[in-house]
Amino acid sequence: MQTQVQQVLTELKRGRILTPVLAYHQIGTMRLAAIIHVLRNRGYNILTEIKETKDGKQYAAYKMVKGAK
């Protein structure tokens, strides 16, 4: 069984864009930002894009930079 960190890394390497809601539903983690922090500390180049809902609420979307680690 993979850890949540491994699951997030696998999804990012597949080219998926992860948001906190997707990570909660697909991986079961409520700590996506903390996992992204761990992966960045391990040398992975992960881009953060701030998105906005129709009602003005902001959230982060994460994706792996192509050609990164």
C-alpha positions, -999 to +999 in steps of 0.1 A: +000+000+000+013+034-010+016+063+015-004+095+007+028+112-003+036+084-028+000+085-041+002+123-047+036+119-064+022+092-087-008+113-097+014+144-104+039+123-125+009+111-146+003+147-155-027+152-133-036+185-118-045+181-081-066+203-060-075+199-023-109+186-032-096+161-057-069+149-033-095+144-006-119+124-028-092+103-047-065+099-021-082+106+012-059+134+023-068+167+038-032+178+038-023+183+002-004+215+008+018+197+034+024+168+010+034+193-018+058+209+007+074+175+014+078+167-023+093+201-030+118+195-002+127+163-019+135+182-051+104+179-071+094+209-092+057+215-086+039+245-098+011+261-078-017+279-096-043+299-077-078+294-091-111+310-082-146+296-080-176+313-095-184+328-061-149+343-057-133+317-033-097+308-041-080+275-041-046+260-052-041+236-081-008+218-082+010+202-112+044+187-119+066+207-142+074+186-173+109+172-173+112+177-135+128+149-114 
